[in-house]
């Protein structure tokens, strides 16, 4: 997602929402297909340390699980592919080649966890939200608007705007949680919890759900007086 940095517009930054924005951005990167730089960060334990430092600058009571891995890069990438990208297929009738196929066990798209909403309605609402802030999907990595990474980037953008531009954007982030990100985070975490061999991604999805829920509830308490 192409964005401008809201910190360019002002001279002071509120530390708490800025730190939350960094957590969202870090999680967005963590849920992309792993590159070798990400592997080095989780192999050395740096990812968990960085997230803990950020959360220490917030009022949220969220503990970072163990995010260190002993996997080599190829194994880490295979875990990601098995969970989030590769579908399952088996022959129903080998005589004519008929296949029974399914998508990945844990799709990283909000609409997969919204039986109450159509794919079109979810993505159209997200497109309107992104466009309202002048944000566009990166044409080099174009994906559906309901991709988890885009939603995390947008939540981070709103948090940084709250920190540096307009504290009224906290209300926009609360609305975004209730309309979109909260559904995606809860659905993905629940699905991963039922999968074997998740490795570091088990911890990441648990952190994702806990952080999104804590941020949402804190916003609701501050802005509305109730969870």
C-alpha positions in Angstrom: 0.0 0.0 0.0 1.5 3.3 -1.0 1.3 5.9 1.8 2.9 9.2 2.8 4.4 9.4 6.3 2.1 11.6 8.5 5.1 12.6 10.6 6.2 14.8 7.7 3.3 17.2 8.5 4.0 18.0 12.1 6.8 18.6 14.6 5.6 16.5 17.6 4.6 12.9 18.0 2.5 11.1 20.7 4.7 8.1 21.7 1.9 5.6 22.5 0.0 5.6 19.2 3.2 5.9 17.3 4.5 2.8 19.0 1.2 1.0 18.2 1.7 2.0 14.5 5.1 0.5 14.5 3.7 -2.8 15.9 1.1 -2.8 13.1 3.7 -2.2 10.5 6.0 -4.9 11.9 3.1 -7.4 11.9 2.3 -6.6 8.3 5.8 -7.4 7.3 5.7 -10.6 9.4 2.7 -11.9 7.5 4.3 -11.5 4.1 6.1 -14.4 2.5 9.3 -14.6 4.6 12.5 -13.2 3.0 16.0 -14.0 4.4 16.1 -10.7 6.4 12.9 -11.8 8.2 14.4 -15.2 8.8 17.5 -13.7 10.3 15.3 -11.5 12.6 13.3 -14.5 14.0 16.3 -16.8 14.1 18.2 -14.3 16.3 15.2 -13.4 18.4 15.3 -9.8 17.3 11.7 -9.7 16.1 10.3 -10.5 19.6 12.7 -8.0 21.2 11.7 -5.2 18.9 8.0 -5.8 19.4 8.4 -5.9 23.2 10.3 -2.6 23.1 7.4 -1.0 21.1 4.7 -2.4 23.4 6.6 -1.1 26.4 5.8 2.4 25.0 2.1 1.8 25.0 -0.6 1.4 27.7 -1.5 -2.0 26.4 -1.0 -5.1 28.5 0.1 -7.4 25.7 2.9 -10.0 26.2 5.0 -11.0 23.2 5.3 -14.8 22.9 8.5 -16.6 22.0 9.1 -15.6 18.4 12.5 -17.2 18.0 12.8 -20.1 15.5 15.4 -22.8 15.0 14.1 -23.3 11.4 16.4 -22.7 8.5 15.1 -20.4 5.8 13.7 -23.1 3.6 11.8 -24.7 6.5 10.4 -21.3 7.6 9.2 -20.5 4.0 7.7 -24.0 3.8 5.7 -23.4 7.0 4.4 -20.2 5.6 3.4 -21.7 2.3 1.7 -24.7 4.0 -0.4 -22.5 6.3 -1.1 -19.4 4.2 -0.6 -20.0 0.5 -0.8 -23.6 -0.7 -4.1 -25.3 -1.2 -4.9 -29.0 -0.8 -5.8 -31.3 -3.6 -6.5 -35.0 -4.1 -7.9 -37.1 -6.9 -11.5 -37.9 -6.7 -11.5 -40.0 -9.9 -8.1 -40.9 -11.3 -9.7 -42.2 -14.5 -10.7 -38.7 -15.7 -8.4 -36.6 -13.5 -11.1 -35.1 -11.4 -9.6 -33.2 -8.4 -11.1 -32.2 -5.1 -9.2 -29.0 -4.1 -9.4 -26.5 -1.4 -7.6 -23.2 -0.6 -4.9 -22.9 2.1 -5.8 -23.9 5.6 -5.5 -20.3 6.9 -6.3 -17.7 4.2 -4.9 -14.3 4.9 -8.0 -12.5 3.7 -10.8 -11.0 5.9 -13.6 -12.0 3.6 -12.8 -15.7 4.2 -13.9 -15.2 7.8 -17.1 -13.1 7.1 -19.9 -15.5 6.2 -22.3 -12.6 6.9 -20.7 -10.4 4.2 -20.0 -10.9 0.5 -16.5 -10.6 -0.9 -17.6 -7.6 -2.9 -19.1 -5.8 0.1 -16.0 -6.3 2.2 -13.5 -5.2 -0.5 -15.6 -2.3 -1.6 -15.9 -0.9 1.9 -12.2 -1.2 2.3 -11.5 0.5 -1.0 -13.6 3.4 0.1 -11.7 3.6 3.5 -8.3 3.5 1.8 -9.3 6.1 -0.8 -10.7 8.5 1.8 -7.1 8.9 3.0 -5.7 9.1 -0.4 -4.1 5.6 -0.2 -3.7 3.2 -3.1 -2.8 -0.4 -3.5 0.8 -0.8 -4.6 0.6 -1.7 -8.3 3.8 -3.8 -8.0 2.2 -6.1 -5.4 -1.5 -5.7 -6.2 -3.7 -7.8 -4.0 -7.3 -7.8 -2.8 -8.2 -4.9 -0.5 -9.0 -7.4 2.3 -5.5 -8.8 2.4 -4.3 -9.0 6.0 -1.1 -7.1 5.3 -3.0 -4.2 3.8 -5.4 -4.0 6.7 -2.5 -4.0 9.2 -0.7 -1.3 7.2 -3.8 0.8 7.2 -4.3 0.4 11.0 -0.7 1.4 11.4 -1.2 4.4 9.2 -4.2 5.5 11.3 -2.2 5.0 14.5 0.6 7.2 13.2 -1.9 9.8 12.1 -3.3 9.8 15.6 0.2 10.3 17.0 1.3 13.0 14.7 -1.6 14.7 12.8 -5.0 14.3 14.3 -6.0 12.5 17.5 -9.5 12.2 15.9 -8.1 9.4 13.8 -8.3 7.2 16.9 -12.1 7.0 16.3 -11.4 6.0 12.7 -9.2 3.1 13.9 -11.8 1.9 16.3 -14.4 1.8 13.5 -11.9 0.0 11.3 -11.4 -2.6 14.0 -15.1 -3.2 14.4 -15.8 -3.3 10.7 -12.8 -5.2 9.4 -9.5 -5.9 11.2 -11.0 -7.4 14.3 -12.8 -10.0 12.2 -9.7 -10.9 10.3 -7.4 -11.2 13.3 -9.8 -13.4 15.3 -10.6 -15.7 12.4 -7.0 -16.2 11.4 -5.8 -16.8 15.0 -8.6 -19.4 15.5 -7.8 -21.2 12.3 -4.0 -21.3 13.0 -4.7 -22.6 16.5 -6.1 -25.8 15.0 -3.2 -26.4 12.7 -0.1 -28.6 13.5 3.5 -27.5 13.0 2.9 -23.8 12.9 6.3 -22.9 14.4 6.8 -19.1 14.8 3.6 -18.4 13.0 1.6 -19.8 15.9 3.1 -17.2 18.1 2.6 -14.4 15.6 -1.0 -15.1 15.1 -1.6 -15.3 18.8 0.1 -11.9 19.2 -1.9 -10.5 16.2 -5.2 -11.4 17.8 -4.2 -10.2 21.3 -2.7 -6.9 20.1 -5.7 -6.1 17.8 -8.2 -6.9 20.5 -6.3 -4.9 23.2 -5.9 -1.9 20.9 -9.6 -2.0 20.0 -10.8 -2.4 23.6 -8.5 0.4 24.8 -9.8 2.7 22.1 -13.4 1.8 23.0 -12.8 2.6 26.7 -11.1 5.9 25.9 -13.6 7.1 23.3 -16.9 5.5 24.4 -16.3 4.7 28.0 -17.0 1.0 27.5 -15.6 -2.1 25.8 
